[in-house]
Amino acid sequence: MTLRLYLDEAYLREFDARVVASAAGWWALSHSAFYPGGGGQPQDRGQLAVEVRPLTVTAVREGEDGRRLWHRVGREAAAGTAVHGMLDWPYRYALMRHHAL
């Protein structure tokens, strides 16, 4: 199950996690601050860095069972791989301000 960090801290910009599953270029993480979208709110954008190499997150979605958040990065990763997530903060903040109006 992915711990959804955005539920407790909407202003979180970066986080550390581990890959718990990988399939067809999508990664499920142990923790995530990426919002998958819903309720009229678009999904977050940003990057996941593996060993300092940033990979662009092109999509975020909730798994069919609702337990995991999947992040599309376009390559595979071994379970247990450490990642550093970085939200596109200007984009997230603009959405937060717009959504609150």
Backbone as CSV, one residue per row, in Angstrom:
resi,resn,N_x,N_y,N_z,CA_x,CA_y,CA_z,C_x,C_y,C_z
1,MET,0.829,-1.172,0.000,0.000,0.000,0.000,0.885,1.251,0.000
2,THR,0.533,2.234,-0.819,1.286,3.480,-0.880,0.800,4.425,0.210
3,LEU,1.712,4.924,1.028,1.383,5.937,2.019,1.250,7.263,1.273
4,ARG,0.084,7.872,1.314,-0.211,9.094,0.560,0.139,10.317,1.405
5,LEU,1.330,10.830,1.167,1.857,11.923,1.967,1.086,13.220,1.779
6,TYR,0.489,13.421,0.614,-0.239,14.666,0.345,-1.480,14.816,1.231
7,LEU,-1.962,13.726,1.819,-3.134,13.812,2.694,-2.805,14.506,4.015
8,ASP,-1.566,14.357,4.471,-1.153,14.957,5.741,-0.388,16.262,5.576
9,GLU,0.248,16.460,4.432,1.089,17.638,4.231,0.977,18.130,2.791
10,ALA,0.026,19.008,2.536,-0.227,19.517,1.183,0.937,20.341,0.641
11,TYR,1.790,20.857,1.517,2.895,21.708,1.077,4.222,20.949,0.939
12,LEU,4.185,19.641,1.057,5.386,18.828,0.903,5.843,18.881,-0.553
13,ARG,7.104,19.208,-0.771,7.640,19.357,-2.130,8.513,18.179,-2.556
14,GLU,9.157,17.522,-1.593,10.062,16.416,-1.887,9.857,15.313,-0.859
15,PHE,10.218,14.096,-1.240,10.066,12.950,-0.333,10.995,11.828,-0.780
16,ASP,11.249,10.908,0.112,12.030,9.710,-0.182,11.127,8.495,-0.063
17,ALA,11.358,7.513,-0.924,10.530,6.304,-0.937,11.329,5.156,-1.546
18,ARG,10.669,4.013,-1.640,11.233,2.839,-2.296,10.221,2.310,-3.296
19,VAL,10.738,1.747,-4.383,9.876,1.095,-5.362,9.394,-0.213,-4.738
20,VAL,8.087,-0.446,-4.745,7.554,-1.706,-4.221,7.112,-2.630,-5.357
21,ALA,6.877,-2.061,-6.538,6.518,-2.860,-7.714,6.799,-2.026,-8.955
22,SER,7.065,-2.733,-10.065,7.345,-2.072,-11.330,6.755,-2.916,-12.447
23,ALA,6.031,-2.259,-13.373,5.417,-2.979,-14.490,5.196,-2.030,-15.659
24,ALA,5.713,-2.404,-16.818,5.486,-1.665,-18.070,5.806,-0.176,-17.957
25,GLY,6.870,0.168,-17.240,7.284,1.562,-17.117,6.585,2.343,-16.016
26,TRP,5.767,1.673,-15.216,5.076,2.273,-14.086,5.687,1.757,-12.787
27,TRP,5.846,2.644,-11.806,6.377,2.259,-10.503,5.349,2.532,-9.421
28,ALA,5.160,1.573,-8.537,4.390,1.783,-7.311,5.413,2.038,-6.213
29,LEU,5.164,3.056,-5.406,6.112,3.461,-4.372,5.550,3.210,-2.975
30,SER,6.468,3.090,-2.025,6.066,2.909,-0.632,5.388,4.167,-0.080
31,HIS,5.854,5.343,-0.519,5.335,6.638,-0.099,5.222,7.510,-1.347
32,SER,4.281,8.431,-1.353,4.203,9.360,-2.478,3.496,10.647,-2.075
33,ALA,4.027,11.768,-2.554,3.376,13.061,-2.398,2.658,13.453,-3.691
34,PHE,2.756,12.619,-4.731,2.092,12.895,-6.006,0.597,12.613,-5.884
35,TYR,-0.217,13.618,-6.183,-1.666,13.447,-6.180,-2.067,12.839,-7.524
36,PRO,-2.871,11.767,-7.521,-3.199,11.086,-8.779,-4.309,11.751,-9.590
37,GLY,-4.849,12.826,-9.086,-5.952,13.484,-9.779,-7.277,12.923,-9.317
38,GLY,-8.320,13.665,-9.579,-9.666,13.237,-9.214,-10.470,14.394,-8.656
39,GLY,-11.777,14.285,-8.758,-12.644,15.335,-8.251,-12.460,16.658,-8.972
40,GLY,-12.068,16.606,-10.227,-11.850,17.822,-11.002,-10.449,18.388,-10.879
41,GLN,-9.622,17.795,-10.028,-8.246,18.257,-9.826,-7.301,17.412,-10.666
42,PRO,-6.444,18.032,-11.497,-5.483,17.259,-12.298,-4.427,16.571,-11.434
43,GLN,-3.759,15.604,-12.019,-2.674,14.903,-11.326,-1.443,15.793,-11.231
44,ASP,-0.592,15.466,-10.266,0.666,16.194,-10.104,1.656,15.844,-11.199
45,ARG,2.635,16.715,-11.342,3.771,16.487,-12.236,5.041,16.591,-11.397
46,GLY,6.142,16.052,-11.925,7.400,16.148,-11.215,8.391,15.112,-11.678
47,GLN,9.298,14.739,-10.784,10.370,13.802,-11.114,10.618,12.832,-9.973
48,LEU,11.145,11.673,-10.338,11.686,10.712,-9.385,13.153,10.537,-9.723
49,ALA,14.016,10.744,-8.747,15.454,10.607,-8.961,15.928,9.269,-8.404
50,VAL,16.675,8.558,-9.227,17.290,7.292,-8.836,18.790,7.479,-9.001
51,GLU,19.509,7.367,-7.882,20.967,7.574,-7.909,21.303,8.890,-8.599
52,VAL,20.638,9.949,-8.228,20.832,11.324,-8.689,20.304,11.560,-10.115
53,ARG,19.916,10.526,-10.826,19.394,10.701,-12.185,17.885,10.951,-12.124
54,PRO,17.443,12.158,-12.517,16.006,12.444,-12.464,15.258,11.843,-13.655
55,LEU,14.115,11.258,-13.374,13.222,10.715,-14.394,11.896,11.461,-14.292
56,THR,11.378,11.904,-15.406,10.129,12.649,-15.412,8.944,11.723,-15.177
57,VAL,8.086,12.103,-14.260,6.841,11.389,-14.009,5.822,11.951,-14.995
58,THR,5.407,11.119,-15.951,4.498,11.598,-16.998,3.034,11.340,-16.677
59,ALA,2.755,10.520,-15.680,1.376,10.251,-15.261,1.393,9.621,-13.877
60,VAL,0.310,9.815,-13.148,0.120,9.201,-11.826,-1.305,8.670,-11.800
61,ARG,-1.451,7.426,-11.342,-2.801,6.859,-11.269,-2.904,5.954,-10.050
62,GLU,-4.121,5.785,-9.620,-4.409,4.882,-8.522,-4.585,3.481,-9.096
63,GLY,-4.077,2.462,-8.421,-4.259,1.086,-8.852,-5.716,0.677,-8.772
64,GLU,-6.073,-0.383,-9.458,-7.462,-0.838,-9.488,-8.017,-1.153,-8.104
65,ASP,-7.150,-1.643,-7.214,-7.615,-1.967,-5.862,-7.599,-0.755,-4.923
66,GLY,-7.080,0.378,-5.409,-7.036,1.599,-4.619,-5.955,1.642,-3.569
67,ARG,-5.103,0.627,-3.525,-4.081,0.543,-2.478,-2.748,1.167,-2.879
68,ARG,-2.443,1.189,-4.155,-1.152,1.707,-4.613,-1.341,2.877,-5.561
69,LEU,-0.352,3.800,-5.522,-0.271,4.844,-6.529,0.833,4.450,-7.497
70,TRP,0.523,4.498,-8.776,1.470,4.132,-9.820,1.955,5.396,-10.532
71,HIS,3.266,5.466,-10.763,3.922,6.624,-11.367,4.577,6.167,-12.666
72,ARG,4.189,6.765,-13.794,4.781,6.363,-15.075,6.068,7.142,-15.313
73,VAL,7.169,6.383,-15.430,8.484,6.965,-15.711,9.112,6.378,-16.967
74,GLY,8.516,5.319,-17.506,8.972,4.779,-18.786,10.107,3.784,-18.728
75,ARG,10.440,3.294,-17.553,11.472,2.252,-17.448,11.190,1.393,-16.233
76,GLU,11.831,0.261,-16.164,11.627,-0.672,-15.052,12.599,-0.363,-13.914
77,ALA,12.245,-0.826,-12.723,13.108,-0.688,-11.551,12.882,-1.902,-10.656
78,ALA,13.921,-2.295,-9.980,13.821,-3.424,-9.057,13.108,-2.992,-7.780
79,ALA,12.324,-3.898,-7.216,11.693,-3.628,-5.925,12.792,-3.326,-4.913
80,GLY,12.565,-2.331,-4.088,13.552,-1.923,-3.099,14.426,-0.768,-3.544
81,THR,14.362,-0.385,-4.823,15.159,0.729,-5.321,14.756,2.014,-4.607
82,ALA,15.737,2.735,-4.085,15.481,4.007,-3.405,15.258,5.101,-4.432
83,VAL,14.258,5.938,-4.184,13.962,7.066,-5.079,13.760,8.323,-4.247
84,HIS,14.013,9.455,-4.880,13.747,10.761,-4.270,12.744,11.464,-5.177
85,GLY,11.560,11.740,-4.651,10.516,12.384,-5.436,10.539,13.889,-5.274
86,MET,10.306,14.590,-6.386,10.284,16.052,-6.397,9.072,16.503,-7.207
87,LEU,8.151,17.172,-6.541,6.980,17.685,-7.234,7.343,18.923,-8.049
88,ASP,6.625,19.136,-9.131,6.702,20.394,-9.863,5.923,21.392,-9.012
89,TRP,6.627,22.039,-8.065,5.961,22.862,-7.075,5.195,24.049,-7.662
90,PRO,5.728,24.809,-8.601,4.930,25.912,-9.148,3.596,25.435,-9.739
91,TYR,3.617,24.294,-10.401,2.398,23.725,-10.977,1.429,23.315,-9.858
92,ARG,1.921,22.567,-8.858,1.085,22.115,-7.743,0.475,23.295,-7.007
93,TYR,1.300,24.304,-6.723,0.816,25.448,-5.959,-0.247,26.222,-6.737
94,ALA,-0.050,26.376,-8.027,-1.051,27.055,-8.862,-2.369,26.283,-8.836
95,LEU,-2.315,24.964,-8.909,-3.528,24.160,-8.844,-4.209,24.303,-7.481
96,MET,-3.419,24.303,-6.424,-3.978,24.462,-5.081,-4.702,25.789,-4.952
97,ARG,-4.093,26.847,-5.444,-4.704,28.175,-5.335,-5.977,28.252,-6.167
98,HIS,-5.943,27.701,-7.359,-7.110,27.728,-8.251,-8.248,26.887,-7.673
99,HIS,-7.905,25.732,-7.144,-8.917,24.809,-6.629,-9.614,25.381,-5.382
100,ALA,-8.907,26.201,-4.637,-9.450,26.748,-3.398,-10.381,27.935,-3.626
101,LEU,-10.382,28.474,-4.834,-11.225,29.665,-5.105,-12.686,29.323,-5.189
